[in-house]
Amino acid sequence: MIKDNNKPLFHPTFGSRPAQIVGRTQVIEDFAQGLREPIGSRERCRFYIGQRGMGKTALLLELADVAAEMDYVTASVTAYSGMNEDIIETVQRNGAKYIVEQKRKITGASGGALGFSFGLTFSDEVREQYGFRAKLAMLCDELERHGKGLLILVDEATTSEEMRQLAITYQHLVGEEKNIAIVMAGLPHAVSGVLNDSVLTFLNRAYKSNLGPIKISEIKSYYTEAFKKLGLEIKESDISKAAEATKGFPYMMQLVGYYIMKKNNSAVDIDEIVNEAKEDMVSNVFEPILRPLSDNDREFLVAMAVDEKTSKISAICKRLGKSNSYIQPYRARMIEAGIIEAPRTGEVVFAVPYLAEYLRANQLEKSAVIV
């Protein structure tokens, strides 16, 4: 059943959240169970990995609400310069309502949970003389005094000095038995960089979840209920066709549903709707995926796109006039980036729906050859 939370049923905008997160029930339940685990459990440190359009940001927003219901104060940030200062400020803002705002004697480090002038606002001494780790530890202690834990959510996780500082601080606070948990989400290659960072090897013990396609049956069920709620009498055959067209891709699911909703009538042309959605996929998914790739990476993908479904590595080698050993680094890089998958030895398929179709239609860098 769709939640009655006043959010739009379809909201295909990055960084936003629709009325319901479809197809991630088990992911959300596993996260909630992780928060119930003892302090220090690997279940309290999680990575969600997925290509652009897989619903990572929307999922984090949902997890923040789940955690809030479990007595956690949450701080949601995007990985960027200044994020750790933002974490401190967000915890203070979101946690203030749980703290009795009373004047405290400023006692510095020896004061334990003290060091706050009122609520969760630090005293001048703490603000000026203490660093990120000490401040976060003090916030954890004060929240725990009021029966609250702390959850930090980091979107677009990538390797940086601040990411290192946050991860190391988390490790130390867990060692000090603070009631803290952390969830990070990012693109496959970015998360790989974090996990392979020589300073952050301990993060490899974290729970990792690859966000894959949603079951078509779940999309169909959501469409059926959503259109009924909107007063649209869409034929069951059209609902099935629309659900199949999404190929289980969350962003495509939102786009197709949004364009059907926008028509605001029951006589819709699903093929027309899908084509409109594909146009949005070009600018919002395909181009951002392809932009950072080298010409050689793109040419590998174009050689793959010749095939309607599965591509054999031997066929790609033949098309490009290159040996298997020469092709392997490109294959590995595209798998790490989450653009392709390897269902069987010697075979690859596109992980992003309609990308192969887009490449065939545009023949990107068609005169280029891997050199």
Secondary structure, 3 states (H helix, E strand, C coil): CCCCCCCCCCCCCCCCCCCCCCCCHHHHHHHHHHHHCCCCCHHHEEEEECCCCCCHHHHHHHHHHHHHHCCEEEEEEECCCCHHHHHHHHHHHHHHHHCCCCCCCCCHHHHCCCCEEECCEECHHHHHHCCHHHHHHHHHHHHHHCCCEEEEEEECCCCCHHHHHHHHHHHHHHHCCCCEEEEEEECHHHHHHHHCCCCCHHHHHCEEEECCCCCHHHHHHHHHHHHHHCCCCCCHHHHHHHHHHHCCCHHHHHHHHHHHHHHCCCCCCHHHHHHHHHHHHHHHHHHHHHCCCCHHHHHHHHHHHCCCCCEEHHHHHHHHCCCHHHHHHHHHHHHHCCCEECCCCCEEEECCCCHHHHHHHHCCCCCCCCC
